[in-house]
């Protein structure tokens, strides 16, 4: 499992995703600086993220269902702290 970012928001995201989805791969990148001057930009960082996650919880699920599982796991963070999240969610390769 990989956790690229170590800030407090990224750490909480990682904890929630691990608890809910038990991923085999979890890569989270803070893209906030690329959005300087755009809506939702927070000078403190940790407002825009890219996530790659692989989990058995996604087996047989559509792309939309997988994203809903991620959103459910992150809950209030997406409403209160994270402005944008790009998600690549896949099932384990056999």
C-alpha positions in Angstrom: 0.0 0.0 0.0 1.3 3.5 -0.9 0.4 6.8 0.8 2.2 9.6 -1.1 0.9 12.5 0.9 1.3 12.8 4.7 -0.6 16.0 5.6 -3.5 15.8 8.2 -6.3 15.8 5.6 -4.5 13.2 3.5 -3.8 11.1 6.6 -7.5 11.2 7.5 -8.5 10.3 4.0 -6.1 7.4 4.0 -7.4 6.1 7.4 -11.1 6.3 6.3 -10.4 4.6 2.9 -8.4 1.8 4.6 -11.1 1.2 7.2 -13.9 1.1 4.7 -12.4 -0.5 1.6 -9.3 -2.4 2.8 -7.3 -1.4 -0.4 -4.4 -3.4 -1.8 -3.2 -0.2 -3.4 -3.8 3.4 -2.2 -1.9 6.3 -3.8 -3.0 9.8 -2.8 -1.5 12.9 -4.3 -2.1 16.5 -3.3 -2.6 18.5 -6.5 -3.6 21.7 -4.7 -0.7 23.8 -5.9 -1.7 23.2 -9.5 -5.0 25.0 -8.7 -3.6 28.2 -7.3 -5.9 31.0 -8.2 -8.8 28.7 -9.0 -12.0 28.1 -7.2 -11.6 26.1 -4.0 -7.9 26.7 -3.7 -6.7 26.8 -0.1 -3.3 28.3 0.5 -2.8 25.8 3.3 -2.9 23.0 0.7 -4.8 19.8 0.8 -7.9 21.0 -1.2 -7.4 19.1 -4.5 -6.3 15.4 -4.6 -5.8 12.6 -7.1 -6.5 9.1 -5.8 -5.7 5.7 -7.2 -7.2 2.9 -5.2 -7.5 -0.9 -5.8 -9.8 -2.9 -3.6 -11.7 -6.2 -3.7 -14.7 -4.1 -2.6 -14.9 -2.9 -6.2 -15.2 -6.3 -7.8 -18.3 -6.4 -10.1 -19.0 -2.7 -9.5 -19.4 -0.1 -12.2 -17.1 3.0 -12.2 -20.0 5.1 -10.7 -20.6 2.5 -7.9 -16.8 2.5 -7.1 -16.8 6.3 -6.9 -19.8 6.2 -4.6 -18.0 3.8 -2.3 -15.0 6.2 -2.1 -17.3 9.2 -1.5 -19.2 7.3 1.2 -15.9 6.3 2.9 -14.7 9.9 2.9 -18.0 11.4 4.0 -17.8 14.9 5.5 -14.2 15.5 4.3 -15.6 16.0 0.7 -18.1 18.5 1.9 -16.0 20.4 4.4 -12.3 20.2 3.4 -11.7 18.6 0.0 -12.7 20.7 -2.9 -11.8 18.3 -5.7 -11.0 14.6 -5.9 -9.9 12.8 -9.1 -10.6 9.0 -8.5 -9.1 6.0 -10.3 -10.8 3.0 -8.6 -10.1 -0.5 -9.8 -10.5 -4.1 -8.7 -7.4 -6.2 -8.0 -5.9 -7.8 -11.1 -5.8 -11.6 -11.1 
